[in-house]
């Protein structure tokens, strides 16, 4: 299995990194895509990727941190983007749930990083919360030529249909296991197999039966995989193979055989 969105650059997981990696490897996780959310965490993701062949990096500025966007940060991202173990720009987007950065600054950082991704020819990992109408409208008009991964998809059916039409990958995380999440389960059941990706977003979003327990770990990716497999009436091993193939299509630099 390829864990396509994890924050091993979070202090909680980093403190026990050998144990976290060992537990995940035991259940069949072969690669870990470590995603940045600001300048410091992006740098840490790159450093981790340089020290372990199983780890890959994604670099970017999350909408929560858009207020810290600057040309200096853009230049650092541009430099990291040239690194062969950096797979994408992200996670970037819009978050109208917490509004930790003013919305105009969220849009500014979002657009700037989409332009950067186009410049360096890398895919983009999208964070979207309580802003699906606005985020997808912007992407349809301003990012039609960029490969996109919609991290932790949580939109409605009509939002999913836009993603399917555009061929955007959809990350599925712990919430797929939550008892009252029938809308998401119906969407994931209907999603084209070639667009599904497995994520934990660890240390966040622990799946059942660990819901509410922190930290989440990439070893729990099996709970997400097995839930999706049951929904789609697909053998778990077949879903593993499909989502691993999808991950290599989503992130072309991720070429190492799993």
WOLINMO-V867631 format. One record per helix or strand. SS is the DSSP state (alpha for helix, beta for strand). FROM is the first residue (numbers start at 1). TO is the last residue. If there is no record, write none. Layout:
BEGIN
SS,FROM,TO  SS,FROM,TO
END
This chain:
BEGIN
beta,2,6  alpha,11,14  alpha,17,26  beta,31,35  alpha,39,51  beta,55,59  alpha,63,68  alpha,71,81  beta,86,95  alpha,103,120  beta,123,129  alpha,132,142  beta,148,150  alpha,157,166  beta,169,172  alpha,174,177  alpha,182,190  alpha,193,195  beta,196,198  alpha,218,231  alpha,236,250
END
